[in-house]
Amino acid sequence: MSTRTSTMHEFMSALADVLQSREALTGVDIASGPLGVDTNRSESIHLFGSPERIASTGSQQWAALGNRSREEQYQVAGRVFVSRIGGDEPVIREARARAFELFRELELALRADPAVLAIVRTAEIDRFTLSQGAEESMGRVALIDFEISVRQRLPT
């Protein structure tokens, strides 16, 4: 019998699939990894992609009960990105409001299916931060960096 390894890859792929299927995210670039310059869109949600956290982190411990199963916990970092051309206050507010609309879709997806297609036991947003900026080529930018905490029992 083989030992099951981490669910991190499966979780990230499944979450990207779930987000891509949400009608409210039609036209938004969704990826299970950093998009970098590979996108021309002004809106995206991607995992594993904040510059400060280019890696997801995790740990495993032997479970107290059961035949050598392990408890797995990990965090997956991600980013909501929105840019709008212009520079006045209405454009700043529009970019920020749209970033939170996209973030809300992530929240709703995890609330509706915290096991994310039965890949994990629970997944929930642990923390998030808003950053705003002005880029010469993109206008106003709103970024929401987030971390999702995930728990799963890995059977032997």
VMD Tcl script that builds the backbone (N, CA, C; Angstrom):
set m [mol new atoms 468]
animate dup $m
set s [atomselect $m all]
$s set {name element resname resid chain x y z} {
  {N N MET 1 A 0.847 -1.169 0.000}
  {CA C MET 1 A 0.000 0.000 0.000}
  {C C MET 1 A 0.898 1.238 0.000}
  {N N SER 2 A 0.623 2.173 -0.871}
  {CA C SER 2 A 1.447 3.377 -0.926}
  {C C SER 2 A 0.916 4.435 0.039}
  {N N THR 3 A 1.815 5.266 0.497}
  {CA C THR 3 A 1.465 6.347 1.403}
  {C C THR 3 A 1.040 7.553 0.584}
  {N N ARG 4 A -0.056 8.153 0.959}
  {CA C ARG 4 A -0.527 9.340 0.267}
  {C C ARG 4 A 0.316 10.542 0.672}
  {N N THR 5 A 0.671 11.351 -0.293}
  {CA C THR 5 A 1.472 12.532 -0.014}
  {C C THR 5 A 0.562 13.753 0.128}
  {N N SER 6 A 1.128 14.897 0.175}
  {CA C SER 6 A 0.388 16.136 0.396}
  {C C SER 6 A -0.730 16.341 -0.625}
  {N N THR 7 A -1.785 17.016 -0.178}
  {CA C THR 7 A -2.902 17.370 -1.061}
  {C C THR 7 A -2.730 18.756 -1.680}
  {N N MET 8 A -1.601 19.419 -1.434}
  {CA C MET 8 A -1.437 20.808 -1.861}
  {C C MET 8 A -1.657 20.989 -3.363}
  {N N HIS 9 A -1.016 20.163 -4.178}
  {CA C HIS 9 A -1.176 20.286 -5.636}
  {C C HIS 9 A -2.641 20.094 -6.044}
  {N N GLU 10 A -3.269 19.035 -5.531}
  {CA C GLU 10 A -4.665 18.760 -5.869}
  {C C GLU 10 A -5.576 19.899 -5.429}
  {N N PHE 11 A -5.325 20.426 -4.229}
  {CA C PHE 11 A -6.150 21.518 -3.718}
  {C C PHE 11 A -6.039 22.752 -4.610}
  {N N MET 12 A -4.816 23.136 -4.942}
  {CA C MET 12 A -4.622 24.342 -5.753}
  {C C MET 12 A -5.288 24.197 -7.125}
  {N N SER 13 A -5.156 23.028 -7.732}
  {CA C SER 13 A -5.792 22.781 -9.037}
  {C C SER 13 A -7.313 22.816 -8.914}
  {N N ALA 14 A -7.848 22.157 -7.873}
  {CA C ALA 14 A -9.300 22.112 -7.684}
  {C C ALA 14 A -9.863 23.503 -7.405}
  {N N LEU 15 A -9.174 24.287 -6.583}
  {CA C LEU 15 A -9.671 25.631 -6.289}
  {C C LEU 15 A -9.684 26.488 -7.551}
  {N N ALA 16 A -8.654 26.396 -8.367}
  {CA C ALA 16 A -8.645 27.144 -9.634}
  {C C ALA 16 A -9.814 26.703 -10.517}
  {N N ASP 17 A -10.097 25.400 -10.571}
  {CA C ASP 17 A -11.230 24.897 -11.354}
  {C C ASP 17 A -12.557 25.436 -10.828}
  {N N VAL 18 A -12.714 25.424 -9.501}
  {CA C VAL 18 A -13.942 25.928 -8.878}
  {C C VAL 18 A -14.132 27.404 -9.223}
  {N N LEU 19 A -13.080 28.191 -9.096}
  {CA C LEU 19 A -13.184 29.625 -9.395}
  {C C LEU 19 A -13.476 29.864 -10.876}
  {N N GLN 20 A -12.863 29.079 -11.763}
  {CA C GLN 20 A -13.123 29.234 -13.193}
  {C C GLN 20 A -14.566 28.926 -13.551}
  {N N SER 21 A -15.227 28.107 -12.751}
  {CA C SER 21 A -16.613 27.736 -13.046}
  {C C SER 21 A -17.631 28.757 -12.531}
  {N N ARG 22 A -17.196 29.725 -11.761}
  {CA C ARG 22 A -18.126 30.706 -11.192}
  {C C ARG 22 A -18.479 31.750 -12.240}
  {N N GLU 23 A -19.765 31.892 -12.468}
  {CA C GLU 23 A -20.261 32.815 -13.495}
  {C C GLU 23 A -19.790 34.252 -13.265}
  {N N ALA 24 A -19.749 34.683 -12.023}
  {CA C ALA 24 A -19.344 36.057 -11.717}
  {C C ALA 24 A -17.873 36.322 -12.043}
  {N N LEU 25 A -17.092 35.262 -12.298}
  {CA C LEU 25 A -15.673 35.425 -12.617}
  {C C LEU 25 A -15.376 35.211 -14.102}
  {N N THR 26 A -16.416 35.185 -14.923}
  {CA C THR 26 A -16.214 35.074 -16.365}
  {C C THR 26 A -15.377 36.258 -16.847}
  {N N GLY 27 A -14.328 35.970 -17.612}
  {CA C GLY 27 A -13.458 37.017 -18.124}
  {C C GLY 27 A -12.299 37.366 -17.220}
  {N N VAL 28 A -12.277 36.805 -16.011}
  {CA C VAL 28 A -11.184 37.039 -15.067}
  {C C VAL 28 A -10.167 35.924 -15.272}
  {N N ASP 29 A -8.890 36.272 -15.359}
  {CA C ASP 29 A -7.836 35.264 -15.460}
  {C C ASP 29 A -7.712 34.546 -14.126}
  {N N ILE 30 A -7.871 33.223 -14.132}
  {CA C ILE 30 A -7.748 32.408 -12.925}
  {C C ILE 30 A -6.611 31.426 -13.168}
  {N N ALA 31 A -5.691 31.312 -12.211}
  {CA C ALA 31 A -4.576 30.386 -12.387}
  {C C ALA 31 A -4.159 29.799 -11.044}
  {N N SER 32 A -3.651 28.565 -11.086}
  {CA C SER 32 A -3.181 27.910 -9.866}
  {C C SER 32 A -1.713 28.224 -9.587}
  {N N GLY 33 A -1.135 29.120 -10.355}
  {CA C GLY 33 A 0.238 29.576 -10.153}
  {C C GLY 33 A 0.350 31.028 -10.561}
  {N N PRO 34 A 1.512 31.635 -10.347}
  {CA C PRO 34 A 1.678 33.056 -10.679}
  {C C PRO 34 A 1.558 33.288 -12.179}
  {N N LEU 35 A 0.871 34.352 -12.550}
  {CA C LEU 35 A 0.691 34.681 -13.961}
  {C C LEU 35 A 1.822 35.542 -14.504}
  {N N GLY 36 A 2.356 36.415 -13.689}
  {CA C GLY 36 A 3.430 37.285 -14.161}
  {C C GLY 36 A 3.034 38.039 -15.409}
  {N N VAL 37 A 3.908 38.054 -16.391}
  {CA C VAL 37 A 3.649 38.786 -17.630}
  {C C VAL 37 A 2.858 37.956 -18.631}
  {N N ASP 38 A 2.415 36.763 -18.231}
  {CA C ASP 38 A 1.695 35.884 -19.141}
  {C C ASP 38 A 0.225 36.229 -19.286}
  {N N THR 39 A -0.184 37.359 -18.785}
  {CA C THR 39 A -1.571 37.759 -18.908}
  {C C THR 39 A -1.660 39.197 -19.404}
  {N N ASN 40 A -2.660 39.451 -20.192}
  {CA C ASN 40 A -2.928 40.809 -20.658}
  {C C ASN 40 A -4.188 41.366 -20.023}
  {N N ARG 41 A -4.774 40.619 -19.146}
  {CA C ARG 41 A -6.034 41.026 -18.541}
  {C C ARG 41 A -5.825 42.023 -17.426}
  {N N SER 42 A -6.861 42.790 -17.181}
  {CA C SER 42 A -6.797 43.777 -16.108}
  {C C SER 42 A -7.348 43.220 -14.796}
  {N N GLU 43 A -7.782 41.939 -14.801}
  {CA C GLU 43 A -8.316 41.309 -13.595}
  {C C GLU 43 A -7.832 39.871 -13.517}
  {N N SER 44 A -7.354 39.474 -12.356}
  {CA C SER 44 A -6.926 38.086 -12.196}
  {C C SER 44 A -7.003 37.664 -10.734}
  {N N ILE 45 A -7.101 36.356 -10.560}
  {CA C ILE 45 A -6.942 35.716 -9.260}
  {C C ILE 45 A -5.960 34.588 -9.496}
  {N N HIS 46 A -4.865 34.612 -8.774}
  {CA C HIS 46 A -3.923 33.513 -8.922}
  {C C HIS 46 A -3.375 33.096 -7.563}
  {N N LEU 47 A -3.031 31.836 -7.497}
  {CA C LEU 47 A -2.513 31.252 -6.265}
  {C C LEU 47 A -0.995 31.233 -6.311}
  {N N PHE 48 A -0.387 31.166 -5.095}
  {CA C PHE 48 A 1.050 30.953 -5.030}
  {C C PHE 48 A 1.812 32.148 -5.539}
  {N N GLY 49 A 1.180 33.329 -5.579}
  {CA C GLY 49 A 1.767 34.349 -6.399}
  {C C GLY 49 A 2.157 35.669 -5.798}
  {N N SER 50 A 2.112 35.868 -4.504}
  {CA C SER 50 A 2.528 37.185 -4.028}
  {C C SER 50 A 4.045 37.259 -4.005}
  {N N PRO 51 A 4.625 38.403 -4.334}
  {CA C PRO 51 A 6.081 38.500 -4.382}
  {C C PRO 51 A 6.742 38.175 -3.045}
  {N N GLU 52 A 6.075 38.519 -1.951}
  {CA C GLU 52 A 6.645 38.252 -0.643}
  {C C GLU 52 A 6.564 36.768 -0.287}
  {N N ARG 53 A 5.558 36.074 -0.802}
  {CA C ARG 53 A 5.327 34.662 -0.490}
  {C C ARG 53 A 5.232 33.889 -1.785}
  {N N ILE 54 A 6.348 33.570 -2.400}
  {CA C ILE 54 A 6.301 32.841 -3.664}
  {C C ILE 54 A 6.137 31.347 -3.451}
  {N N ALA 55 A 6.054 30.919 -2.209}
  {CA C ALA 55 A 5.867 29.506 -1.917}
  {C C ALA 55 A 4.770 29.342 -0.884}
  {N N SER 56 A 4.062 28.234 -0.994}
  {CA C SER 56 A 3.113 27.866 0.044}
  {C C SER 56 A 3.855 27.016 1.064}
  {N N THR 57 A 3.394 27.046 2.309}
  {CA C THR 57 A 4.080 26.317 3.363}
  {C C THR 57 A 3.140 25.322 4.016}
  {N N GLY 58 A 3.695 24.240 4.544}
  {CA C GLY 58 A 2.850 23.238 5.178}
  {C C GLY 58 A 3.615 22.424 6.190}
  {N N SER 59 A 2.863 21.600 6.924}
  {CA C SER 59 A 3.466 20.686 7.892}
  {C C SER 59 A 2.590 19.448 8.000}
  {N N GLN 60 A 3.214 18.357 8.432}
  {CA C GLN 60 A 2.487 17.118 8.659}
  {C C GLN 60 A 2.928 16.550 9.998}
  {N N GLN 61 A 1.958 15.963 10.730}
  {CA C GLN 61 A 2.248 15.318 12.002}
  {C C GLN 61 A 1.513 13.992 12.036}
  {N N TRP 62 A 2.102 13.024 12.689}
  {CA C TRP 62 A 1.422 11.757 12.847}
  {C C TRP 62 A 0.152 11.970 13.650}
  {N N ALA 63 A -0.926 11.364 13.215}
  {CA C ALA 63 A -2.206 11.476 13.917}
  {C C ALA 63 A -2.156 10.655 15.203}
  {N N ALA 64 A -2.928 11.069 16.174}
  {CA C ALA 64 A -2.950 10.368 17.461}
  {C C ALA 64 A -3.648 9.017 17.353}
  {N N LEU 65 A -4.628 8.929 16.492}
  {CA C LEU 65 A -5.375 7.683 16.326}
  {C C LEU 65 A -5.254 7.206 14.889}
  {N N GLY 66 A -5.473 5.947 14.688}
  {CA C GLY 66 A -5.448 5.418 13.335}
  {C C GLY 66 A -4.122 4.766 13.021}
  {N N ASN 67 A -4.098 4.116 11.902}
  {CA C ASN 67 A -2.926 3.358 11.496}
  {C C ASN 67 A -1.941 4.244 10.745}
  {N N ARG 68 A -1.193 5.051 11.508}
  {CA C ARG 68 A -0.114 5.860 10.954}
  {C C ARG 68 A -0.589 6.906 9.950}
  {N N SER 69 A -1.811 7.393 10.103}
  {CA C SER 69 A -2.257 8.492 9.254}
  {C C SER 69 A -1.586 9.773 9.739}
  {N N ARG 70 A -1.625 10.792 8.911}
  {CA C ARG 70 A -0.980 12.059 9.248}
  {C C ARG 70 A -1.970 13.202 9.121}
  {N N GLU 71 A -1.823 14.172 9.995}
  {CA C GLU 71 A -2.594 15.414 9.911}
  {C C GLU 71 A -1.761 16.415 9.117}
  {N N GLU 72 A -2.334 16.944 8.075}
  {CA C GLU 72 A -1.635 17.910 7.235}
  {C C GLU 72 A -2.283 19.276 7.389}
  {N N GLN 73 A -1.456 20.302 7.523}
  {CA C GLN 73 A -1.911 21.693 7.550}
  {C C GLN 73 A -0.990 22.481 6.641}
  {N N TYR 74 A -1.589 23.350 5.817}
  {CA C TYR 74 A -0.747 24.208 4.988}
  {C C TYR 74 A -1.483 25.492 4.640}
  {N N GLN 75 A -0.704 26.452 4.198}
  {CA C GLN 75 A -1.239 27.742 3.756}
  {C C GLN 75 A -0.906 27.901 2.279}
  {N N VAL 76 A -1.887 28.345 1.538}
  {CA C VAL 76 A -1.694 28.654 0.127}
  {C C VAL 76 A -1.863 30.157 -0.033}
  {N N ALA 77 A -0.851 30.793 -0.577}
  {CA C ALA 77 A -0.894 32.236 -0.810}
  {C C ALA 77 A -1.516 32.509 -2.168}
  {N N GLY 78 A -2.136 33.660 -2.306}
  {CA C GLY 78 A -2.730 34.039 -3.581}
  {C C GLY 78 A -2.891 35.539 -3.681}
  {N N ARG 79 A -3.339 35.963 -4.843}
  {CA C ARG 79 A -3.496 37.394 -5.084}
  {C C ARG 79 A -4.683 37.643 -6.008}
  {N N VAL 80 A -5.455 38.663 -5.640}
  {CA C VAL 80 A -6.465 39.245 -6.520}
  {C C VAL 80 A -5.826 40.509 -7.100}
  {N N PHE 81 A -5.885 40.657 -8.409}
  {CA C PHE 81 A -5.271 41.800 -9.089}
  {C C PHE 81 A -6.314 42.492 -9.959}
  {N N VAL 82 A -6.415 43.808 -9.823}
  {CA C VAL 82 A -7.309 44.607 -10.670}
  {C C VAL 82 A -6.579 45.881 -11.056}
  {N N SER 83 A -6.641 46.227 -12.339}
  {CA C SER 83 A -6.083 47.515 -12.774}
  {C C SER 83 A -7.131 48.254 -13.594}
  {N N ARG 84 A -7.104 49.564 -13.492}
  {CA C ARG 84 A -8.010 50.427 -14.234}
  {C C ARG 84 A -7.222 51.615 -14.772}
  {N N ILE 85 A -7.471 51.960 -16.012}
  {CA C ILE 85 A -6.817 53.107 -16.631}
  {C C ILE 85 A -7.402 54.389 -16.044}
  {N N GLY 86 A -6.547 55.324 -15.725}
  {CA C GLY 86 A -6.975 56.603 -15.172}
  {C C GLY 86 A -6.285 56.861 -13.848}
  {N N GLY 87 A -6.615 57.989 -13.235}
  {CA C GLY 87 A -5.914 58.312 -12.012}
  {C C GLY 87 A -6.698 59.127 -11.018}
  {N N ASP 88 A -7.963 59.404 -11.306}
  {CA C ASP 88 A -8.716 60.221 -10.364}
  {C C ASP 88 A -9.416 59.348 -9.323}
  {N N GLU 89 A -10.038 59.988 -8.344}
  {CA C GLU 89 A -10.654 59.271 -7.232}
  {C C GLU 89 A -11.687 58.236 -7.671}
  {N N PRO 90 A -12.567 58.519 -8.636}
  {CA C PRO 90 A -13.508 57.473 -9.046}
  {C C PRO 90 A -12.816 56.215 -9.596}
  {N N VAL 91 A -11.708 56.374 -10.287}
  {CA C VAL 91 A -10.973 55.221 -10.820}
  {C C VAL 91 A -10.341 54.427 -9.670}
  {N N ILE 92 A -9.795 55.121 -8.698}
  {CA C ILE 92 A -9.212 54.455 -7.525}
  {C C ILE 92 A -10.282 53.618 -6.824}
  {N N ARG 93 A -11.444 54.209 -6.612}
  {CA C ARG 93 A -12.538 53.494 -5.936}
  {C C ARG 93 A -13.048 52.327 -6.767}
  {N N GLU 94 A -13.123 52.518 -8.084}
  {CA C GLU 94 A -13.596 51.441 -8.962}
  {C C GLU 94 A -12.659 50.236 -8.906}
  {N N ALA 95 A -11.344 50.473 -8.965}
  {CA C ALA 95 A -10.377 49.373 -8.905}
  {C C ALA 95 A -10.474 48.636 -7.574}
  {N N ARG 96 A -10.544 49.391 -6.482}
  {CA C ARG 96 A -10.619 48.778 -5.153}
  {C C ARG 96 A -11.927 47.992 -4.989}
  {N N ALA 97 A -13.039 48.579 -5.420}
  {CA C ALA 97 A -14.335 47.903 -5.299}
  {C C ALA 97 A -14.351 46.603 -6.104}
  {N N ARG 98 A -13.785 46.629 -7.292}
  {CA C ARG 98 A -13.766 45.423 -8.121}
  {C C ARG 98 A -12.867 44.351 -7.503}
  {N N ALA 99 A -11.755 44.755 -6.909}
  {CA C ALA 99 A -10.883 43.778 -6.250}
  {C C ALA 99 A -11.650 43.063 -5.138}
  {N N PHE 100 A -12.430 43.807 -4.361}
  {CA C PHE 100 A -13.198 43.176 -3.292}
  {C C PHE 100 A -14.363 42.344 -3.830}
  {N N GLU 101 A -14.899 42.681 -4.996}
  {CA C GLU 101 A -15.914 41.823 -5.624}
  {C C GLU 101 A -15.308 40.467 -5.994}
  {N N LEU 102 A -14.098 40.480 -6.559}
  {CA C LEU 102 A -13.436 39.229 -6.913}
  {C C LEU 102 A -13.078 38.433 -5.663}
  {N N PHE 103 A -12.595 39.118 -4.638}
  {CA C PHE 103 A -12.267 38.463 -3.375}
  {C C PHE 103 A -13.514 37.833 -2.757}
  {N N ARG 104 A -14.643 38.518 -2.884}
  {CA C ARG 104 A -15.908 37.979 -2.366}
  {C C ARG 104 A -16.254 36.655 -3.048}
  {N N GLU 105 A -15.988 36.544 -4.334}
  {CA C GLU 105 A -16.255 35.289 -5.043}
  {C C GLU 105 A -15.403 34.151 -4.484}
  {N N LEU 106 A -14.162 34.453 -4.137}
  {CA C LEU 106 A -13.307 33.449 -3.496}
  {C C LEU 106 A -13.905 33.053 -2.147}
  {N N GLU 107 A -14.319 34.047 -1.354}
  {CA C GLU 107 A -14.949 33.761 -0.056}
  {C C GLU 107 A -16.193 32.890 -0.223}
  {N N LEU 108 A -17.042 33.248 -1.182}
  {CA C LEU 108 A -18.276 32.495 -1.402}
  {C C LEU 108 A -17.995 31.070 -1.863}
  {N N ALA 109 A -16.993 30.897 -2.702}
  {CA C ALA 109 A -16.642 29.557 -3.181}
  {C C ALA 109 A -16.185 28.678 -2.013}
  {N N LEU 110 A -15.362 29.219 -1.133}
  {CA C LEU 110 A -14.892 28.440 0.013}
  {C C LEU 110 A -15.992 28.218 1.043}
  {N N ARG 111 A -16.891 29.162 1.174}
  {CA C ARG 111 A -18.011 29.008 2.103}
  {C C ARG 111 A -18.974 27.922 1.602}
  {N N ALA 112 A -19.209 27.908 0.291}
  {CA C ALA 112 A -20.135 26.927 -0.289}
  {C C ALA 112 A -19.555 25.514 -0.278}
  {N N ASP 113 A -18.235 25.396 -0.406}
  {CA C ASP 113 A -17.595 24.081 -0.458}
  {C C ASP 113 A -16.243 24.142 0.254}
  {N N PRO 114 A -16.254 24.148 1.599}
  {CA C PRO 114 A -14.987 24.264 2.334}
  {C C PRO 114 A -14.068 23.061 2.143}
  {N N ALA 115 A -14.580 21.957 1.622}
  {CA C ALA 115 A -13.749 20.783 1.338}
  {C C ALA 115 A -13.183 20.828 -0.084}
  {N N VAL 116 A -13.546 21.821 -0.862}
  {CA C VAL 116 A -13.074 22.055 -2.234}
  {C C VAL 116 A -13.026 20.740 -3.019}
  {N N LEU 117 A -14.196 20.345 -3.486}
  {CA C LEU 117 A -14.373 19.131 -4.293}
  {C C LEU 117 A -13.891 17.874 -3.561}
  {N N ALA 118 A -14.041 17.858 -2.245}
  {CA C ALA 118 A -13.677 16.724 -1.390}
  {C C ALA 118 A -12.176 16.421 -1.418}
  {N N ILE 119 A -11.363 17.406 -1.724}
  {CA C ILE 119 A -9.905 17.227 -1.732}
  {C C ILE 119 A -9.345 17.352 -0.316}
  {N N VAL 120 A -9.908 18.266 0.484}
  {CA C VAL 120 A -9.398 18.518 1.837}
  {C C VAL 120 A -10.543 18.469 2.837}
  {N N ARG 121 A -10.202 18.486 4.119}
  {CA C ARG 121 A -11.236 18.521 5.149}
  {C C ARG 121 A -11.816 19.928 5.280}
  {N N THR 122 A -10.935 20.937 5.388}
  {CA C THR 122 A -11.403 22.322 5.458}
  {C C THR 122 A -10.394 23.250 4.786}
  {N N ALA 123 A -10.935 24.301 4.198}
  {CA C ALA 123 A -10.111 25.378 3.633}
  {C C ALA 123 A -10.838 26.685 3.910}
  {N N GLU 124 A -10.099 27.649 4.456}
  {CA C GLU 124 A -10.709 28.935 4.771}
  {C C GLU 124 A -9.685 30.044 4.636}
  {N N ILE 125 A -10.173 31.220 4.324}
  {CA C ILE 125 A -9.286 32.368 4.227}
  {C C ILE 125 A -8.812 32.712 5.628}
  {N N ASP 126 A -7.504 32.782 5.769}
  {CA C ASP 126 A -6.899 33.031 7.066}
  {C C ASP 126 A -6.602 34.510 7.257}
  {N N ARG 127 A -6.046 35.142 6.247}
  {CA C ARG 127 A -5.725 36.568 6.345}
  {C C ARG 127 A -5.662 37.165 4.945}
  {N N PHE 128 A -5.801 38.482 4.888}
  {CA C PHE 128 A -5.683 39.179 3.605}
  {C C PHE 128 A -5.224 40.608 3.845}
  {N N THR 129 A -4.595 41.175 2.833}
  {CA C THR 129 A -4.150 42.568 2.891}
  {C C THR 129 A -4.466 43.251 1.564}
  {N N LEU 130 A -4.822 44.504 1.648}
  {CA C LEU 130 A -5.085 45.324 0.471}
  {C C LEU 130 A -3.883 46.231 0.226}
  {N N SER 131 A -3.436 46.273 -1.021}
  {CA C SER 131 A -2.416 47.232 -1.453}
  {C C SER 131 A -2.973 47.971 -2.655}
  {N N GLN 132 A -2.633 49.241 -2.758}
  {CA C GLN 132 A -3.071 50.044 -3.896}
  {C C GLN 132 A -1.860 50.759 -4.466}
  {N N GLY 133 A -1.925 51.045 -5.745}
  {CA C GLY 133 A -0.803 51.740 -6.349}
  {C C GLY 133 A -1.181 52.365 -7.672}
  {N N ALA 134 A -0.221 53.057 -8.228}
  {CA C ALA 134 A -0.370 53.669 -9.544}
  {C C ALA 134 A 0.776 53.184 -10.413}
  {N N GLU 135 A 0.452 52.600 -11.539}
  {CA C GLU 135 A 1.445 52.116 -12.492}
  {C C GLU 135 A 1.282 52.888 -13.789}
  {N N GLU 136 A 2.376 53.367 -14.330}
  {CA C GLU 136 A 2.307 54.177 -15.545}
  {C C GLU 136 A 1.592 53.453 -16.684}
  {N N SER 137 A 1.871 52.178 -16.856}
  {CA C SER 137 A 1.272 51.444 -17.973}
  {C C SER 137 A -0.117 50.904 -17.670}
  {N N MET 138 A -0.496 50.804 -16.383}
  {CA C MET 138 A -1.771 50.185 -16.025}
  {C C MET 138 A -2.746 51.123 -15.350}
  {N N GLY 139 A -2.354 52.300 -14.985}
  {CA C GLY 139 A -3.240 53.191 -14.245}
  {C C GLY 139 A -3.263 52.831 -12.777}
  {N N ARG 140 A -4.449 52.743 -12.201}
  {CA C ARG 140 A -4.611 52.422 -10.781}
  {C C ARG 140 A -4.704 50.914 -10.585}
  {N N VAL 141 A -4.040 50.444 -9.547}
  {CA C VAL 141 A -3.982 49.019 -9.274}
  {C C VAL 141 A -4.456 48.771 -7.845}
  {N N ALA 142 A -5.283 47.743 -7.681}
  {CA C ALA 142 A -5.696 47.265 -6.361}
  {C C ALA 142 A -5.322 45.788 -6.271}
  {N N LEU 143 A -4.623 45.426 -5.204}
  {CA C LEU 143 A -4.174 44.050 -4.987}
  {C C LEU 143 A -4.674 43.579 -3.634}
  {N N ILE 144 A -5.213 42.389 -3.600}
  {CA C ILE 144 A -5.549 41.760 -2.326}
  {C C ILE 144 A -4.749 40.471 -2.250}
  {N N ASP 145 A -3.732 40.463 -1.391}
  {CA C ASP 145 A -2.966 39.248 -1.129}
  {C C ASP 145 A -3.680 38.491 -0.021}
  {N N PHE 146 A -3.792 37.182 -0.186}
  {CA C PHE 146 A -4.521 36.384 0.802}
  {C C PHE 146 A -3.787 35.085 1.078}
  {N N GLU 147 A -4.133 34.496 2.208}
  {CA C GLU 147 A -3.667 33.161 2.566}
  {C C GLU 147 A -4.870 32.310 2.916}
  {N N ILE 148 A -4.864 31.114 2.410}
  {CA C ILE 148 A -5.909 30.133 2.708}
  {C C ILE 148 A -5.279 29.060 3.580}
  {N N SER 149 A -5.892 28.805 4.733}
  {CA C SER 149 A -5.433 27.732 5.620}
  {C C SER 149 A -6.197 26.464 5.278}
  {N N VAL 150 A -5.464 25.381 5.134}
  {CA C VAL 150 A -6.039 24.108 4.699}
  {C C VAL 150 A -5.669 23.030 5.697}
  {N N ARG 151 A -6.633 22.131 5.967}
  {CA C ARG 151 A -6.399 20.982 6.848}
  {C C ARG 151 A -6.910 19.729 6.151}
  {N N GLN 152 A -6.147 18.642 6.368}
  {CA C GLN 152 A -6.550 17.375 5.780}
  {C C GLN 152 A -5.890 16.227 6.554}
  {N N ARG 153 A -6.579 15.122 6.661}
  {CA C ARG 153 A -5.963 13.900 7.212}
  {C C ARG 153 A -5.532 13.040 6.033}
  {N N LEU 154 A -4.273 12.655 6.075}
  {CA C LEU 154 A -3.712 11.798 5.022}
  {C C LEU 154 A -3.674 10.367 5.497}
  {N N PRO 155 A -4.464 9.510 4.895}
  {CA C PRO 155 A -4.420 8.099 5.300}
  {C C PRO 155 A -3.147 7.435 4.763}
  {N N THR 156 A -2.760 6.372 5.422}
  {CA C THR 156 A -1.599 5.614 4.953}
  {C C THR 156 A -2.006 4.739 3.809}
}
mol reanalyze $m
mol bondsrecalc $m
mol representation Tube
mol addrep $m
